[in-house]
Amino acid sequence: MKKVLFLAFSVITFMSYSQEKFVNLTLSSGISTPSSSFSDNAYANNGSYFELAGAYYFSKFGIGLSLGQYTNPTDSNLDNFINSLNFSTINSTEDWKVSYYGFGPEYKTTFNKIEATFLLRTGIMSIKPITLESSYVKNIDIAIPFYSLETNKTYKVSYFSTAFKIGYNISRNLNVFANIDYLSAISNEFTITEKTIVDANKNGIIDAEDFIQADGTPIAFDEITTSIKPQTTNFGVGISYNFGNNSTTPNVKRKRPGRVKYSDITLKRNPVYEGETTNGESPLYVGKNKVSITLTNSAKEKADKKNKQRKLVNVLPKNNSRFKSTSEIKNFTWKLIGSKIVNPHYIIEVIKISSSHQVQLTYISKTTKTTMNPTIIFKENKLSDGQYSWKVTETTTGISSNNSYFTMGQCEIDFTISNDTIECLGYVGANRKFKICFDTTYSSASGDLTFANLGSGLSVYDQSYTPLTYTLVSPNPTLVTQIGASATTVSYCFEVTVSASVTSIGFGLQGDDLDPSPIVCQPGVSSLFDELPSCLCDDCDRIELSFDDFNISLNGATGNQFNFNGNINVNVPIYGIEFQIQSYSYSANPSACTEGVSSVEESGMILMPGTTINGSTSLQLFNETASGSSSSNNNATKDIKYTSNTSLTGPIPVNLTIGLPGPLSGLDPSCCVIDYTVCIKVKVFYEEGNCKSCVFTHCFQFNNQ
């Protein structure tokens, strides 16, 4: 029992110090075949075995624990021995039952869906005591024992085993396998005792006088003690299941069949292909394969990445706090969200800004902590009345917090911004147009909030405090007075158009001086959007598009037209879909077997009338007219669109006929291997009226064979 606990403790300890979380459990059973010495000396015969095992893997190597039992019957082999005697016998036998538990290393490797595992074990083998007896039948009433083989106690001996498994991965976690396992006791401590009875009175039979002398004392029999090693070879089948992250099977780069990763999609491929591309991945082949393509969009990937990245967040003083003196600021405090930074170095910047949000004065200090006392930043200086902003930057990573604001002054003013939101309204040329809305709540015993004097009002600025032009829009196209006697809330929205260089948009309200005395009492409040939203629709984060059973095949015998067909699936209802050929390229082997583009229609064009979407040929074509070529026609386009008055759900059948360079006229296509890459942009419209859309892209690689 102590050895079992020690083995279990060793496994748990090892697992706790490893970085991976991959556990494999197996269950197997089959035939147990004894070795010749075990069969001859202990009359063991073919039997059965059962084993339960578990292993913890780190990469392809693991450490495992096995618990099992094998049973070998004895009656058949003992019968063979008894039948060689010249008199009738009765046999009484028990089966050999051996239990074992062991601990040792494993190694696993995969070839596509085939998995091979090598195991070594060492541990303890427990052998149950048994008795094998035969009796000579003198008559029907008396049975005289003539042969006896027995063990007197349960033996525990050391053993080792080696095994090999070959399996098939049904899924990412489930595997079926066949195995061969050789087990052998290490020592010869296990013994059996054999008694031999002879015809002492030489009367030709075994009778009572052969057991008891004339004076009544028992006759001493010859005894032979034999040391044996239980040795068996087990053949079986089993099933295994992986818990956690299997780092060996899923991440194998499978050549065929398997999964191939292209730029922004995942291809699931079914048949076996010939040949490979230069990067070691199998290409798509025309007319031989069907693929299921899942197209992921960059907006979703960007959003997922953003949610996982590190962030610095200002904690104290809270945004738009008010203080009468520097001593009221207890500490500047911030926190890091996300993974820990080793040996961080922070810079805190405190800036005094004017009523028009221009920089007037800057304080800078450094620290390795996430808090700093104001006396370290400002030394003996006392902050003058006015509005200030502060932010923190970590120098080794370059990440910064959003700006927070606070005001110094003697006035009793409660002025806050809440519910501030920003959305992109789209593009104006190359510039982006944003709409920002917010609520202001104001109360003060000093007076009402007004914006009549020069310098007061709403200021909008970028990350460098450069003023931005804005337009106030509904619900209040102008700034309105707020009475100070009781708290009031007013909602504002403004629109601002910015260039690509603008990464942050800040804004602030600056009221008039409410106090006629020398005390400066100007109510001010500010806010900042340090991360501007993408002007791609946020709805695209949740939209997924895929092609099912997608097939590429030659269209006719000319060799310069290909059918791209399959079913498009979108996880939301859509009202239209558009396909655009972004680019194409090709290479021929031998290079002289194609003349390249002989007409506009062979330059990566979508061709009619063969093209259909949702079974319809009523499509909007952006026709080819720019070339002015007499060989072009109005049924060739780089861009084609299908719209519907009702929502489209489920599989949407698509067939695109695309023209590409083919083999020389009259040349057997099998003598001219042309490899193609065609990149297609897919736009889906998810709002009736085609006002909102999401874009997906994919590059197809295939050849003409």
Secondary structure, DSSP 8 states (H G I E B T S, - for coil): -HHHHHHHHHHHHHHHH-S--EEEEEEEEEEEEE-HHHHHHH----EEEEEEEEEEEETTEEEEEEEEEEEE--HHHHHHHHTTSSS-EEEE---EEEEEEEEEEEEEEEETTEEEEEEEEEEEEEE---EEEEEEESSSS-EEEEEEEE--S-EEEEEEEEEEEEEEESSSSEEEEEEEEEEEESS---EEEEEE---TT-SSS--GGGTB-TTS-B---EEEEEE---EEEEEEEEEEEEEE--SSSTT----SSSEEEETTEEEEE-S------TTS-----TTT-EEEEEE--HHHHHHHHHHHS-EEEEEES-TTEEESSGGG---EEEEEESS--SS--EEEEEEEE-TT--EEEEEEEEESSSEE-HHHHHTT----SEEEEEEEEETTT--B---EEEEE-SS-EEEEEEEEEEEEEEEETTEEEEEEEEEEEEEESS--B---STT-EEEEEETT--B--EEEETT-SS---B-SSS-EEEEEEEEEEE-TT---EEEEEE-----SSSS----EEEEEESS---SS-GGGGG--EEEEEEEEEE-SSSSSEEEEEEEEEESS-EEEEEEEEEEEEEEEESGGG----SSGGGTTEEEEEEEEETTB---EEEE--TT--TT--TTEEEEEEEEEEEEE-S-EEEEEEEE-----TTS-GGG-EEEEEEEEEEEEE-STTS--EEEEEEEEEEE--
